[in-house]
Amino acid sequence: MVEFVQQHFAFLGPAYSVAYGMVNGLGLRFIAVAEVLAIYFVIETVLPKSRNSFASTWRGALFNATSLTFNTFLFTAIYAVLSRENLVPLFHVDISWLTKSEYLPLQVVGWVAAAFGVAMVGDIFYYWFHRAQHGVPFLWRFHRVHHSIEEMSAVSSYHHVAEEFMQYLAVVIPIALFLKIDAEAVPWLVTTLVATHNYFIHSSMNVNIGPLRYIFADNHYHRIHHSLEPKHFNRNFSTATPLWDFLFGTAYFPKGEWPKTGLAEVPEPRSVKDYLAMPFRK
């Protein structure tokens, strides 16, 4: 009997592992994202640059949850079959000698170098993919879901569920083939700041990072990219740093501007059905 089960139901073991990974991963991602968005919500409430309605905040949370659920299941299944560890990068940089140093200042330098290096390299790949999203009609049909948001905030910064997979193909895999950085363990605070920067650039909080805005993109800089004003069209494609916009002639540094956002010809989705179906409608 045992042999029969082992022969005919051996697939249940791997299937259970994948299913467990999906459920466990979904729970962890929901908790992590909810905690980060809650922090941003508090800051946006206390230090608002613009106020957002409850309806917009609720829609943003609902659409984010939909995308999070869909992509957690999708990528758990993908990683069960494929592994980025099998990809051989063109450049391999080892800075673990810094992060493993006995001296804390050197460790900090290593942590910052690892996070900053990955963010900068990732942003150059994303910059060109982002420009393609605006220039290629098929890609724009999905990306316009993101640009239709009229009341941008950390929670209302959602993309269509299909965009994460597109970004995986156009950005994540090329980066893995281009560069690998060995840095041992990087503190969760550093990785969290880098990973949640996308929420910051879409937030409605009233903050000023001063001269650092020429090195790191902030919410004032990225809001120009979402602007309804024609003079702002096709500007500020970078998300991590304005460097690539500056080099390729698409940078626009705002001087106190806080324009309205959205698309004049495409209304923001009002339900999950509209959100999912929007790319497939004229």
Secondary structure, 3 states (H helix, E strand, C coil): CHHHHHHHCCCHHHHHHHHHHHHHHHHHHHHHHHHHHHHHHHHHHHCECCCCCHHHHHHHHHHHHHHHHHHHHHHHHHHHHCCHHHCCCCEEEECHHHHCCCCHHHHHHHHHHHHHHHHHHHHHHHHHHHHHHHHCHHHHHHHHHHHCCCCCCCCCCCCCCCHHHHHHHHHHHHHHHHEEEECCCCCHHHHHHHHCHHHHHHCCECCCCHHHHHCCCCHHHHHHHCECCHHHCCCCCCCCCCHHHHHCCCCCCCCCCCCCECCCCCCCCCCHHHHHHHHHCC
